[in-house]
Structure formats: structure tokens, C-alpha cells
Amino acid sequence: MRKLLLSLVLILNFSLISCNSSQSERKKARTSYSEQYLAKLETVFLKIKNVELKTYLALNDQQQTHGLSSIKPEFFTNKDAMIFFNPTTAPRSFWMPDTHFNLDIFFVDENLIVKGIDRNAPHHPGLKEPPAIYRTGYYECRHVIELKHSDFSKSIKVGDQFSWKDAQDLPRIESQIRLQQ
């Protein structure tokens, strides 16, 4: 009887530990998607108004289509950015499916001069409409830079210029894009 009771206690303890462990693993997998996705992207640093921004590069169609969708706000700070890098200037518009925080979207030319801004673009968790998923206007630009809407991002104006922290970043990125084509 004691052996049976001891066996039942051990099985119960093992089951509880296993259950808690798998719940913890599921929670970790859910909450770390943002970190896992962002970690796969190459980063550079852009500067504007004497502030360095850790900038995630969206270089190919897949990265540009995904953008900041599914990224939780705690994994993207006010000093983070994403640049949608394009080899040509064209009219561009963005939309906000499955986003979890509002954005300021900067439409910039080949010299990273801000030509247009869409402020406080509202987030839209999920892909279903209604309500309608926000879409920006069209702006003639080369690249698009997204920052979390904040007091800092609100200080950036049309005519301001972003710059590469490392002058070698631009030729390296352009070379990568040519290799992908």
C-alpha cells in the first residue's frame, strides 16, 4: 500500500511539473515571437536630431510585407525604427494590418530627407475588417521609415534628414539588394 501511495504521489508530482513546464514553454513561445522575428532582421543605426535609432532593415518583399505586423510594443522601443529600403523612387502607401502600436511613418528620398509624414497611424490587431485597417496617403519617395509614435517621433518634421551612423551601411545594403535580384 505504501509503495502504491508513493508511486501515485511521484506520478502526480511529475504530471504537475510536466504540465507547468509545457505551459511555461507555450507562454514563452507566444511572447517571444516578436523577439525571434526581429532577431532575424539585419540592423543598422540611423541618426536624426542627434539621436541614434536601432533600425531594422526590411530589404526584400517578404520582410516588407511583414513589416511590424505581430510585433508587440514591449519589443519595439521609441528608439527603434524600421526602414523599408527600395532601389527606386515611386509613389508609396502603407497599411497597418496586425499592428499593436501606433506609428509615425516617414516617407524619405534617396538622401533620407523627410518628404512626407503620416502621424499616429492607428494600430489594428488582426487582419479582419471592420473596422477598416488604416492606410496612409501616397507619397513619392525612395524609402519609408517607421517609428513608434512618441514625443521624439513627433519632433521630426518634413525637411529633416536621417543619416547613416556608419557611412559603409548604404553601399553594403545596396549590394545586398542587387544580389537578391
VEXKOL-486114 format. One record per atom (N, C-alpha, C): atom name; x, z, y; residue in three letters; residue number from 1. Coordinates in Angstrom, 2 decimals. Example, Ala and Ser with C-alpha at 12.3 -4.5 7.8 and 13.67 -1.06 7.14 Angstrom:
BEGIN
N,13.19,7.80,-5.69,ALA,1
CA,12.30,7.80,-4.50,ALA,1
C,13.20,7.80,-3.30,ALA,1
N,12.85,7.08,-2.25,SER,2
CA,13.67,7.14,-1.06,SER,2
C,12.90,7.87,0.03,SER,2
END
This chain:
BEGIN
N,0.82,0.00,-1.19,MET,1
CA,0.00,0.00,0.00,MET,1
C,0.86,0.00,1.25,MET,1
N,1.93,0.80,1.24,ARG,2
CA,2.83,0.84,2.40,ARG,2
C,3.49,-0.51,2.62,ARG,2
N,3.89,-1.16,1.50,LYS,3
CA,4.52,-2.47,1.63,LYS,3
C,3.54,-3.49,2.22,LYS,3
N,2.29,-3.41,1.78,LEU,4
CA,1.28,-4.31,2.30,LEU,4
C,1.05,-4.08,3.79,LEU,4
N,0.93,-2.82,4.17,LEU,5
CA,0.74,-2.47,5.57,LEU,5
C,1.93,-2.91,6.42,LEU,5
N,3.14,-2.66,5.93,LEU,6
CA,4.36,-3.07,6.64,LEU,6
C,4.41,-4.58,6.77,LEU,6
N,4.04,-5.29,5.72,SER,7
CA,4.03,-6.76,5.76,SER,7
C,3.03,-7.27,6.80,SER,7
N,1.84,-6.67,6.83,LEU,8
CA,0.84,-7.07,7.82,LEU,8
C,1.32,-6.82,9.25,LEU,8
N,1.96,-5.69,9.49,VAL,9
CA,2.49,-5.38,10.82,VAL,9
C,3.55,-6.38,11.22,VAL,9
N,4.45,-6.73,10.30,LEU,10
CA,5.51,-7.70,10.61,LEU,10
C,4.91,-9.08,10.90,LEU,10
N,3.93,-9.49,10.10,ILE,11
CA,3.30,-10.79,10.33,ILE,11
C,2.59,-10.81,11.68,ILE,11
N,1.88,-9.74,11.99,LEU,12
CA,1.18,-9.64,13.27,LEU,12
C,2.16,-9.70,14.44,LEU,12
N,3.27,-8.96,14.36,ASN,13
CA,4.28,-8.98,15.42,ASN,13
C,4.88,-10.37,15.58,ASN,13
N,5.20,-11.01,14.46,PHE,14
CA,5.78,-12.34,14.52,PHE,14
C,4.79,-13.32,15.16,PHE,14
N,3.52,-13.21,14.79,SER,15
CA,2.50,-14.09,15.35,SER,15
C,2.37,-13.90,16.86,SER,15
N,2.38,-12.64,17.31,LEU,16
CA,2.28,-12.38,18.75,LEU,16
C,3.49,-12.91,19.50,LEU,16
N,4.68,-12.70,18.95,ILE,17
CA,5.90,-13.20,19.59,ILE,17
C,5.85,-14.71,19.65,ILE,17
N,5.48,-15.34,18.55,SER,18
CA,5.40,-16.79,18.49,SER,18
C,4.37,-17.33,19.47,SER,18
N,3.23,-16.69,19.56,CYS,19
CA,2.17,-17.11,20.48,CYS,19
C,2.63,-16.98,21.92,CYS,19
N,3.23,-15.83,22.27,ASN,20
CA,3.72,-15.64,23.64,ASN,20
C,4.81,-16.64,23.96,ASN,20
N,5.68,-16.92,22.98,SER,21
CA,6.76,-17.86,23.20,SER,21
C,6.21,-19.25,23.47,SER,21
N,5.24,-19.70,22.67,SER,22
CA,4.71,-21.05,22.89,SER,22
C,3.93,-21.13,24.20,SER,22
N,3.22,-20.06,24.60,GLN,23
CA,2.54,-20.06,25.89,GLN,23
C,3.55,-20.17,27.02,GLN,23
N,4.65,-19.44,26.88,SER,24
CA,5.70,-19.47,27.90,SER,24
C,6.31,-20.87,27.98,SER,24
N,6.55,-21.49,26.83,GLU,25
CA,7.12,-22.84,26.82,GLU,25
C,6.15,-23.84,27.44,GLU,25
N,4.84,-23.72,27.14,ARG,26
CA,3.86,-24.64,27.72,ARG,26
C,3.81,-24.46,29.24,ARG,26
N,3.83,-23.21,29.70,LYS,27
CA,3.79,-22.95,31.14,LYS,27
C,5.03,-23.52,31.80,LYS,27
N,6.20,-23.33,31.18,LYS,28
CA,7.45,-23.85,31.73,LYS,28
C,7.39,-25.37,31.82,LYS,28
N,6.88,-26.02,30.76,ALA,29
CA,6.79,-27.48,30.76,ALA,29
C,5.86,-27.97,31.87,ALA,29
N,4.74,-27.27,32.10,ARG,30
CA,3.80,-27.68,33.15,ARG,30
C,4.41,-27.51,34.53,ARG,30
N,5.04,-26.39,34.77,THR,31
CA,5.51,-26.10,36.13,THR,31
C,6.82,-26.79,36.45,THR,31
N,7.56,-27.24,35.44,SER,32
CA,8.87,-27.80,35.74,SER,32
C,8.86,-29.33,35.79,SER,32
N,7.70,-29.98,35.64,TYR,33
CA,7.66,-31.43,35.73,TYR,33
C,8.27,-31.90,37.06,TYR,33
N,7.91,-31.23,38.14,SER,34
CA,8.44,-31.62,39.46,SER,34
C,9.95,-31.58,39.46,SER,34
N,10.51,-30.48,38.96,GLU,35
CA,11.97,-30.35,38.91,GLU,35
C,12.59,-31.42,38.03,GLU,35
N,11.98,-31.66,36.86,GLN,36
CA,12.53,-32.65,35.93,GLN,36
C,12.52,-34.04,36.55,GLN,36
N,11.41,-34.41,37.18,TYR,37
CA,11.32,-35.74,37.77,TYR,37
C,12.32,-35.90,38.92,TYR,37
N,12.34,-34.93,39.84,LEU,38
CA,13.24,-35.03,40.98,LEU,38
C,14.71,-35.04,40.54,LEU,38
N,15.03,-34.31,39.48,ALA,39
CA,16.41,-34.25,38.99,ALA,39
C,16.89,-35.61,38.48,ALA,39
N,15.97,-36.46,38.07,LYS,40
CA,16.34,-37.79,37.56,LYS,40
C,16.70,-38.76,38.68,LYS,40
N,16.25,-38.45,39.90,LEU,41
CA,16.49,-39.36,41.02,LEU,41
C,17.84,-39.11,41.65,LEU,41
N,18.47,-40.17,42.08,GLU,42
CA,19.72,-40.04,42.82,GLU,42
C,19.40,-39.48,44.20,GLU,42
N,20.32,-38.69,44.75,THR,43
CA,20.12,-38.14,46.08,THR,43
C,21.30,-38.48,47.00,THR,43
N,20.98,-38.54,48.27,VAL,44
CA,21.98,-38.67,49.34,VAL,44
C,21.53,-37.72,50.44,VAL,44
N,22.29,-37.67,51.51,PHE,45
CA,21.87,-36.87,52.65,PHE,45
C,21.69,-37.78,53.86,PHE,45
N,20.52,-37.65,54.47,LEU,46
CA,20.26,-38.30,55.76,LEU,46
C,20.32,-37.21,56.82,LEU,46
N,20.64,-37.64,58.04,LYS,47
CA,20.66,-36.70,59.17,LYS,47
C,19.73,-37.21,60.25,LYS,47
N,19.09,-36.27,60.91,ILE,48
CA,18.31,-36.58,62.11,ILE,48
C,18.20,-35.28,62.91,ILE,48
N,18.37,-35.39,64.21,LYS,49
CA,18.28,-34.22,65.10,LYS,49
C,19.21,-33.09,64.62,LYS,49
N,20.41,-33.46,64.19,ASN,50
CA,21.43,-32.51,63.72,ASN,50
C,21.00,-31.71,62.50,ASN,50
N,20.05,-32.23,61.74,VAL,51
CA,19.59,-31.58,60.51,VAL,51
C,19.88,-32.51,59.35,VAL,51
N,20.48,-31.95,58.29,GLU,52
CA,20.72,-32.72,57.07,GLU,52
C,19.52,-32.58,56.15,GLU,52
N,19.09,-33.71,55.63,LEU,53
CA,17.95,-33.74,54.72,LEU,53
C,18.42,-34.22,53.34,LEU,53
N,18.19,-33.41,52.33,LYS,54
CA,18.44,-33.87,50.97,LYS,54
C,17.40,-34.95,50.70,LYS,54
N,17.87,-36.17,50.39,THR,55
CA,16.98,-37.32,50.33,THR,55
C,17.00,-37.95,48.94,THR,55
N,15.84,-37.97,48.33,TYR,56
CA,15.67,-38.60,47.02,TYR,56
C,15.49,-40.09,47.22,TYR,56
N,16.18,-40.88,46.39,LEU,57
CA,16.11,-42.34,46.53,LEU,57
C,15.06,-42.93,45.60,LEU,57
N,14.14,-43.68,46.16,ALA,58
CA,13.19,-44.48,45.38,ALA,58
C,13.64,-45.93,45.54,ALA,58
N,14.37,-46.42,44.54,LEU,59
CA,15.03,-47.72,44.66,LEU,59
C,14.29,-48.85,43.94,LEU,59
N,13.65,-48.54,42.81,ASN,60
CA,13.01,-49.60,42.04,ASN,60
C,11.49,-49.46,42.10,ASN,60
N,10.79,-50.44,41.54,ASP,61
CA,9.32,-50.44,41.59,ASP,61
C,8.73,-49.19,40.96,ASP,61
N,9.27,-48.77,39.83,GLN,62
CA,8.72,-47.60,39.14,GLN,62
C,8.87,-46.35,40.01,GLN,62
N,10.05,-46.15,40.57,GLN,63
CA,10.28,-44.97,41.43,GLN,63
C,9.43,-45.05,42.69,GLN,63
N,9.28,-46.23,43.25,GLN,64
CA,8.50,-46.36,44.47,GLN,64
C,7.00,-46.19,44.21,GLN,64
N,6.54,-46.64,43.06,THR,65
CA,5.13,-46.44,42.71,THR,65
C,4.84,-44.96,42.49,THR,65
N,5.76,-44.26,41.85,HIS,66
CA,5.56,-42.82,41.58,HIS,66
C,5.71,-42.00,42.86,HIS,66
N,6.74,-42.31,43.65,GLY,67
CA,6.97,-41.58,44.90,GLY,67
C,6.92,-40.08,44.71,GLY,67
N,6.12,-39.41,45.52,LEU,68
CA,5.99,-37.95,45.44,LEU,68
C,4.72,-37.52,44.70,LEU,68
N,4.10,-38.45,43.99,SER,69
CA,2.93,-38.08,43.18,SER,69
C,3.32,-37.02,42.16,SER,69
N,2.44,-36.06,41.97,SER,70
CA,2.59,-34.97,40.98,SER,70
C,3.62,-33.92,41.38,SER,70
N,4.30,-34.08,42.51,ILE,71
CA,5.32,-33.11,42.90,ILE,71
C,4.63,-31.93,43.59,ILE,71
N,4.90,-30.74,43.08,LYS,72
CA,4.30,-29.52,43.64,LYS,72
C,5.06,-29.12,44.91,LYS,72
N,4.38,-28.53,45.88,PRO,73
CA,5.01,-28.23,47.17,PRO,73
C,6.20,-27.28,47.08,PRO,73
N,6.21,-26.39,46.10,GLU,74
CA,7.32,-25.45,45.99,GLU,74
C,8.63,-26.12,45.55,GLU,74
N,8.57,-27.38,45.11,PHE,75
CA,9.77,-28.09,44.67,PHE,75
C,10.24,-29.12,45.68,PHE,75
N,9.58,-29.20,46.84,PHE,76
CA,9.95,-30.16,47.87,PHE,76
C,9.88,-29.42,49.20,PHE,76
N,11.04,-29.09,49.75,THR,77
CA,11.11,-28.24,50.94,THR,77
C,10.94,-29.06,52.22,THR,77
N,10.90,-28.36,53.34,ASN,78
CA,10.83,-29.01,54.65,ASN,78
C,12.12,-29.73,55.01,ASN,78
N,13.18,-29.51,54.23,LYS,79
CA,14.46,-30.19,54.47,LYS,79
C,14.76,-31.19,53.36,LYS,79
N,13.72,-31.59,52.63,ASP,80
CA,13.82,-32.65,51.63,ASP,80
C,13.13,-33.89,52.18,ASP,80
N,13.56,-35.04,51.69,ALA,81
CA,12.94,-36.31,52.09,ALA,81
C,12.99,-37.25,50.89,ALA,81
N,12.20,-38.29,50.96,MET,82
CA,12.30,-39.39,50.00,MET,82
C,12.36,-40.67,50.81,MET,82
N,13.33,-41.53,50.48,ILE,83
CA,13.42,-42.83,51.15,ILE,83
C,13.06,-43.91,50.13,ILE,83
N,12.14,-44.76,50.55,PHE,84
CA,11.74,-45.92,49.78,PHE,84
C,12.57,-47.07,50.33,PHE,84
N,13.61,-47.41,49.60,PHE,85
CA,14.63,-48.34,50.07,PHE,85
C,14.25,-49.76,49.68,PHE,85
N,14.24,-50.66,50.67,ASN,86
CA,13.85,-52.05,50.44,ASN,86
C,14.90,-53.00,50.99,ASN,86
N,15.12,-54.12,50.31,PRO,87
CA,16.15,-55.07,50.77,PRO,87
C,15.70,-55.97,51.92,PRO,87
N,14.40,-55.99,52.21,THR,88
CA,13.89,-56.87,53.27,THR,88
C,12.90,-56.12,54.16,THR,88
N,12.71,-56.66,55.34,THR,89
CA,11.70,-56.13,56.26,THR,89
C,10.38,-56.83,55.97,THR,89
N,9.29,-56.05,55.96,ALA,90
CA,7.96,-56.59,55.69,ALA,90
C,6.91,-55.59,56.17,ALA,90
N,5.66,-56.02,56.31,PRO,91
CA,4.60,-55.06,56.61,PRO,91
C,4.41,-54.14,55.39,PRO,91
N,4.38,-52.84,55.62,ARG,92
CA,4.25,-51.89,54.52,ARG,92
C,3.16,-50.86,54.85,ARG,92
N,2.46,-50.47,53.79,SER,93
CA,1.42,-49.45,53.88,SER,93
C,1.57,-48.54,52.67,SER,93
N,1.25,-47.27,52.85,PHE,94
CA,1.35,-46.31,51.75,PHE,94
C,0.01,-45.64,51.52,PHE,94
N,-0.17,-45.14,50.30,TRP,95
CA,-1.35,-44.34,50.00,TRP,95
C,-0.91,-43.07,49.31,TRP,95
N,-1.80,-42.12,49.15,MET,96
CA,-1.43,-40.75,48.77,MET,96
C,-2.08,-40.26,47.47,MET,96
N,-2.06,-41.04,46.37,PRO,97
CA,-2.70,-40.54,45.15,PRO,97
C,-1.89,-39.43,44.51,PRO,97
N,-2.57,-38.46,43.95,ASP,98
CA,-1.99,-37.36,43.19,ASP,98
C,-0.87,-36.65,43.94,ASP,98
N,-1.08,-36.42,45.23,THR,99
CA,-0.11,-35.67,46.02,THR,99
C,-0.63,-34.25,46.25,THR,99
N,0.31,-33.33,46.47,HIS,100
CA,-0.05,-31.91,46.54,HIS,100
C,0.32,-31.25,47.87,HIS,100
N,0.77,-32.05,48.82,PHE,101
CA,1.05,-31.53,50.17,PHE,101
C,0.98,-32.68,51.15,PHE,101
N,0.67,-32.37,52.40,ASN,102
CA,0.58,-33.38,53.44,ASN,102
C,1.96,-33.88,53.82,ASN,102
N,2.01,-35.14,54.25,LEU,103
CA,3.29,-35.78,54.56,LEU,103
C,3.28,-36.37,55.96,LEU,103
N,4.46,-36.44,56.55,ASP,104
CA,4.71,-37.29,57.70,ASP,104
C,5.50,-38.47,57.16,ASP,104
N,5.01,-39.67,57.43,ILE,105
CA,5.60,-40.88,56.86,ILE,105
C,6.20,-41.70,57.99,ILE,105
N,7.50,-41.98,57.87,PHE,106
CA,8.26,-42.67,58.92,PHE,106
C,8.62,-44.07,58.44,PHE,106
N,8.21,-45.06,59.21,PHE,107
CA,8.49,-46.46,58.91,PHE,107
C,9.69,-46.83,59.77,PHE,107
N,10.81,-47.19,59.11,VAL,108
CA,12.08,-47.39,59.84,VAL,108
C,12.62,-48.79,59.61,VAL,108
N,13.45,-49.24,60.56,ASP,109
CA,14.07,-50.56,60.42,ASP,109
C,15.37,-50.46,59.62,ASP,109
N,16.11,-51.56,59.56,GLU,110
CA,17.36,-51.59,58.77,GLU,110
C,18.41,-50.63,59.31,GLU,110
N,18.29,-50.21,60.57,ASN,111
CA,19.23,-49.25,61.17,ASN,111
C,18.68,-47.82,61.13,ASN,111
N,17.58,-47.62,60.41,LEU,112
CA,16.92,-46.32,60.25,LEU,112
C,16.32,-45.79,61.55,LEU,112
N,15.99,-46.70,62.46,ILE,113
CA,15.30,-46.32,63.70,ILE,113
C,13.81,-46.26,63.40,ILE,113
N,13.18,-45.19,63.80,VAL,114
CA,11.75,-44.99,63.53,VAL,114
C,10.94,-45.98,64.38,VAL,114
N,10.16,-46.82,63.70,LYS,115
CA,9.33,-47.83,64.35,LYS,115
C,7.85,-47.45,64.34,LYS,115
N,7.47,-46.61,63.39,GLY,116
CA,6.08,-46.17,63.29,GLY,116
C,6.00,-44.88,62.50,GLY,116
N,4.96,-44.11,62.77,ILE,117
CA,4.79,-42.81,62.10,ILE,117
C,3.33,-42.64,61.72,ILE,117
N,3.09,-42.18,60.54,ASP,118
CA,1.77,-41.75,60.12,ASP,118
C,1.88,-40.24,59.89,ASP,118
N,1.27,-39.46,60.77,ARG,119
CA,1.41,-38.00,60.76,ARG,119
C,0.38,-37.31,59.88,ARG,119
N,0.85,-36.27,59.22,ASN,120
CA,-0.01,-35.35,58.48,ASN,120
C,-0.94,-36.09,57.52,ASN,120
N,-0.37,-37.06,56.80,ALA,121
CA,-1.16,-37.81,55.82,ALA,121
C,-1.69,-36.83,54.78,ALA,121
N,-3.00,-36.75,54.60,PRO,122
CA,-3.58,-35.71,53.75,PRO,122
C,-3.30,-35.94,52.26,PRO,122
N,-2.97,-34.84,51.60,HIS,123
CA,-2.71,-34.91,50.16,HIS,123
C,-4.02,-35.16,49.41,HIS,123
N,-3.88,-35.62,48.17,HIS,124
CA,-5.04,-35.94,47.34,HIS,124
C,-4.67,-35.68,45.88,HIS,124
N,-4.80,-34.42,45.41,PRO,125
CA,-4.50,-34.16,44.00,PRO,125
C,-5.42,-35.01,43.11,PRO,125
N,-4.82,-35.68,42.17,GLY,126
CA,-5.58,-36.52,41.25,GLY,126
C,-5.67,-37.95,41.75,GLY,126
N,-6.33,-38.77,40.92,LEU,127
CA,-6.43,-40.20,41.21,LEU,127
C,-7.86,-40.67,41.46,LEU,127
N,-8.82,-39.76,41.28,LYS,128
CA,-10.22,-40.16,41.38,LYS,128
C,-10.72,-40.17,42.82,LYS,128
N,-11.58,-41.14,43.08,GLU,129
CA,-12.29,-41.22,44.35,GLU,129
C,-13.78,-41.15,44.05,GLU,129
N,-14.67,-40.66,44.87,PRO,130
CA,-14.41,-39.98,46.13,PRO,130
C,-13.87,-38.57,45.92,PRO,130
N,-13.35,-37.96,46.96,PRO,131
CA,-13.16,-38.54,48.30,PRO,131
C,-12.08,-39.62,48.26,PRO,131
N,-12.10,-40.45,49.27,ALA,132
CA,-11.16,-41.56,49.34,ALA,132
C,-9.73,-41.06,49.41,ALA,132
N,-8.84,-41.78,48.73,ILE,133
CA,-7.40,-41.49,48.81,ILE,133
C,-6.89,-42.07,50.12,ILE,133
N,-6.17,-41.27,50.88,TYR,134
CA,-5.68,-41.68,52.20,TYR,134
C,-4.73,-42.87,52.09,TYR,134
N,-4.87,-43.81,53.02,ARG,135
CA,-3.97,-44.96,53.13,ARG,135
C,-3.49,-45.06,54.57,ARG,135
N,-2.19,-45.31,54.72,THR,136
CA,-1.64,-45.45,56.07,THR,136
C,-2.01,-46.82,56.64,THR,136
N,-1.73,-46.98,57.92,GLY,137
CA,-1.81,-48.31,58.50,GLY,137
C,-0.63,-49.15,58.01,GLY,137
N,-0.58,-50.42,58.43,TYR,138
CA,0.54,-51.30,58.09,TYR,138
C,1.56,-51.26,59.22,TYR,138
N,2.83,-51.17,58.85,TYR,139
CA,3.92,-51.15,59.81,TYR,139
C,5.00,-52.13,59.34,TYR,139
N,5.51,-52.91,60.26,GLU,140
CA,6.63,-53.80,59.98,GLU,140
C,7.88,-52.94,59.91,GLU,140
N,8.52,-52.90,58.73,CYS,141
CA,9.69,-52.02,58.58,CYS,141
C,10.53,-52.46,57.38,CYS,141
N,11.70,-51.89,57.27,ARG,142
CA,12.57,-52.13,56.11,ARG,142
C,12.37,-51.03,55.08,ARG,142
N,12.47,-49.79,55.52,HIS,143
CA,12.40,-48.64,54.62,HIS,143
C,11.30,-47.69,55.09,HIS,143
N,10.93,-46.79,54.18,VAL,144
CA,9.94,-45.77,54.51,VAL,144
C,10.52,-44.43,54.08,VAL,144
N,10.40,-43.43,54.96,ILE,145
CA,10.92,-42.09,54.68,ILE,145
C,9.76,-41.11,54.76,ILE,145
N,9.61,-40.31,53.71,GLU,146
CA,8.56,-39.29,53.67,GLU,146
C,9.17,-37.90,53.76,GLU,146
N,8.57,-37.07,54.61,LEU,147
CA,8.93,-35.66,54.73,LEU,147
C,7.65,-34.84,54.64,LEU,147
N,7.79,-33.63,54.12,LYS,148
CA,6.65,-32.72,54.12,LYS,148
C,6.27,-32.45,55.57,LYS,148
N,4.97,-32.49,55.86,HIS,149
CA,4.51,-32.22,57.23,HIS,149
C,4.92,-30.79,57.61,HIS,149
N,5.63,-30.66,58.71,SER,150
CA,6.13,-29.35,59.16,SER,150
C,6.43,-29.42,60.65,SER,150
N,6.77,-28.28,61.23,ASP,151
CA,7.16,-28.27,62.65,ASP,151
C,8.37,-29.17,62.87,ASP,151
N,9.32,-29.16,61.91,PHE,152
CA,10.50,-30.01,62.05,PHE,152
C,10.11,-31.48,62.03,PHE,152
N,9.33,-31.89,61.03,SER,153
CA,8.99,-33.31,60.92,SER,153
C,8.16,-33.77,62.14,SER,153
N,7.37,-32.85,62.71,LYS,154
CA,6.58,-33.20,63.90,LYS,154
C,7.47,-33.48,65.10,LYS,154
N,8.71,-32.99,65.09,SER,155
CA,9.61,-33.20,66.22,SER,155
C,10.23,-34.60,66.24,SER,155
N,10.11,-35.32,65.13,ILE,156
CA,10.69,-36.68,65.03,ILE,156
C,9.72,-37.67,65.68,ILE,156
N,10.25,-38.50,66.54,LYS,157
CA,9.42,-39.43,67.34,LYS,157
C,9.83,-40.88,67.08,LYS,157
N,8.94,-41.80,67.45,VAL,158
CA,9.28,-43.22,67.42,VAL,158
C,10.51,-43.43,68.31,VAL,158
N,11.48,-44.18,67.83,GLY,159
CA,12.73,-44.42,68.56,GLY,159
C,13.86,-43.53,68.09,GLY,159
N,13.55,-42.39,67.46,ASP,160
CA,14.60,-41.55,66.89,ASP,160
C,15.26,-42.30,65.73,ASP,160
N,16.50,-41.90,65.43,GLN,161
CA,17.24,-42.62,64.38,GLN,161
C,17.77,-41.65,63.34,GLN,161
N,17.47,-41.96,62.08,PHE,162
CA,18.10,-41.27,60.96,PHE,162
C,19.49,-41.87,60.78,PHE,162
N,20.39,-41.13,60.15,SER,163
CA,21.71,-41.69,59.84,SER,163
C,22.14,-41.20,58.47,SER,163
N,23.04,-41.97,57.85,TRP,164
CA,23.60,-41.58,56.56,TRP,164
C,24.68,-40.54,56.82,TRP,164
N,24.67,-39.44,56.08,LYS,165
CA,25.73,-38.45,56.23,LYS,165
C,27.06,-39.06,55.79,LYS,165
N,27.03,-39.82,54.68,ASP,166
CA,28.22,-40.48,54.17,ASP,166
C,28.07,-41.97,54.42,ASP,166
N,28.98,-42.55,55.18,ALA,167
CA,28.90,-43.97,55.55,ALA,167
C,28.93,-44.88,54.32,ALA,167
N,29.43,-44.40,53.19,GLN,168
CA,29.50,-45.21,51.97,GLN,168
C,28.17,-45.28,51.22,GLN,168
N,27.19,-44.47,51.60,ASP,169
CA,25.92,-44.45,50.88,ASP,169
C,25.19,-45.79,50.97,ASP,169
N,25.12,-46.37,52.14,LEU,170
CA,24.37,-47.62,52.32,LEU,170
C,24.94,-48.75,51.46,LEU,170
N,26.24,-49.06,51.52,PRO,171
CA,26.75,-50.15,50.67,PRO,171
C,26.58,-49.86,49.17,PRO,171
N,26.70,-48.61,48.78,ARG,172
CA,26.55,-48.24,47.37,ARG,172
C,25.11,-48.46,46.91,ARG,172
N,24.14,-48.07,47.73,ILE,173
CA,22.73,-48.25,47.39,ILE,173
C,22.39,-49.74,47.33,ILE,173
N,22.85,-50.51,48.31,GLU,174
CA,22.57,-51.94,48.31,GLU,174
C,23.16,-52.62,47.08,GLU,174
N,24.33,-52.18,46.66,SER,175
CA,24.96,-52.71,45.45,SER,175
C,24.12,-52.38,44.21,SER,175
N,23.61,-51.16,44.13,GLN,176
CA,22.76,-50.75,43.00,GLN,176
C,21.52,-51.62,42.92,GLN,176
N,20.91,-51.89,44.07,ILE,177
CA,19.68,-52.70,44.09,ILE,177
C,19.98,-54.12,43.62,ILE,177
N,21.11,-54.70,44.07,ARG,178
CA,21.47,-56.04,43.63,ARG,178
C,21.67,-56.09,42.12,ARG,178
N,22.25,-55.05,41.55,LEU,179
CA,22.48,-55.00,40.09,LEU,179
C,21.16,-54.89,39.33,LEU,179
N,20.16,-54.27,39.91,GLN,180
CA,18.87,-54.09,39.24,GLN,180
C,18.03,-55.36,39.28,GLN,180
N,18.35,-56.29,40.17,GLN,181
CA,17.52,-57.50,40.31,GLN,181
C,17.85,-58.53,39.27,GLN,181
END
